């Protein structure tokens, strides 16, 4: 058993945890990263928003994985319901707001590999490849006990340990939320026709059916269905699943071939009542869980990591206690509006798809109609979706910490 003392400890080795650790260590803050190695290839994908790509480039990560990512330059939204009130088809183009792409879609295994490779270069980052088993919160420090018995002491713990966060529980932070009654099936597909850097999101009565470009003639699919229908669909043989995807996508990509590796994820909306307390700051799914709509979930978590990194680096340079309640309180305040706003927007859009209430369908359709017809409104919505005005940490602006 070893005892490690660091200036900060990050618990969790997913993208949010790795980003937080890299941000701190790049600024010379001795940081311990407690995380088990990835169990195997993660074939899920993430659409990294333009501002997130800027942050990863600033941290020296993006160059390592950009060849595995595909740009999303056009976003189509198609109302594929059979309801009386249907929204018009809308196409958003990144060039309209001066961007090359809204985001870049990448398989998680390549993103995590790039983050891990960058983390290995940082002498200030101490990697402890083990699971955190318990946290003890003291007046001036946090003690993290690992499964093999090692103990890590630091003034601040950054919890990136997922939706069942032990760190969140140890800090006494509650959550609010609800089960959506839906399940997301995720998989990657090959197709005969090119996607032309276009993502198409079909809105159905059960939820969105979204195809997002990957390099070559490949795309990732997020297929949201009713909870009761998920087991049947998830068990379809590859040829039957391919035919089902081609039918539901109206053959816009031609013949479909299903690739190995399927994910099945029950959807829920969960938000921590506080994003920090008692020397523990929550990032990623330890802080918030959203349905996979509008590429908000992981990007929100990476903004968490960039924000706590910015606050900690500034406090460290001023010689202040980086786990003090003033800093964690400020982190909670800075992230609250972004998290709350994105959660409400995603949840409202999802509920509007499920609801048979005609006025709600009318509001949703009118909103898309106005964005399709009114250029300034459409451009404002695009900018806010990609680069939120109220939450632009320095890393997202391309500024080193």
MOPELIN-V920277 format. One line per field, one symbol per residue. ss: DSSP state (H for helix, E for strand, C for the rest). burial: b if it has 9 or more other C-alpha atoms within 8 Angstrom, else e. Layout:
ss = ???
burial = ???
This chain:
ss = CCEEECCEEEECCCHHHHHHHHHHHHCCCCEEEECCCCCCCCCCEEEEEHHHHHHHHHCCCHHHCHHHEEEECEEEEEECCCCCCCCCCEEEEHHHHCCCCCEEEEEHHHHHHHHHHHHCCCCCEEEECCCEEEEEECCCCEEEEECCCCEEEECCEEECCCCCCHHHHHCCCCEEEEEEEEEEEEEEEEECCCCCCEEEEEEECCEEEEEEEECCCEEEEEEEEEHHHHHHHHCCCHHHHHHHHHHHCCCCCCCEEECCCCEEEEEEEEEECCCEECCEEECHHHCEECCCCCCCHHHHHHHHHHHHHHHHHHHHHCCCCCCCHHHHHHHHHHHHHHHHHHHHHHHHHHHHHHCCCHHHHHHHHHHHHHHHHCHHHHHHHHHHHHCCCCCCCHHHHCCCC
burial = eeeeebbbbbbbbebbbbbbbbbbbbeebbbbbbbbeeeeeebbbbbbbbbbbbbbbbbbbbeebeebbbbbbbbbbbbeeeeeebbbebbbbbbebeeebbbbbbbbbbbbebbbebbeebebbbebbbbbbbbebeeebbbbbbbeebbbbbbbbbbbbbbebbbbbbbebbeeeeeebbbbbbbbbbbbbebebbbbbbbbebbbbbbbbbbebbbbbbbbbbbeebeeebeeeeeebbbebbeebebebbbbbbeeebbbebbbbbbbeebbbebbbbbbbbbbbbbbbebbbbbbbbbbbbbbbbbbbebbeeeeebbebebbbebbebbbbbbeebbeebbebbebbbbeeeebbbebbbebbbbbeeeebbbeebbbebbbeebbbbbbbbeeb
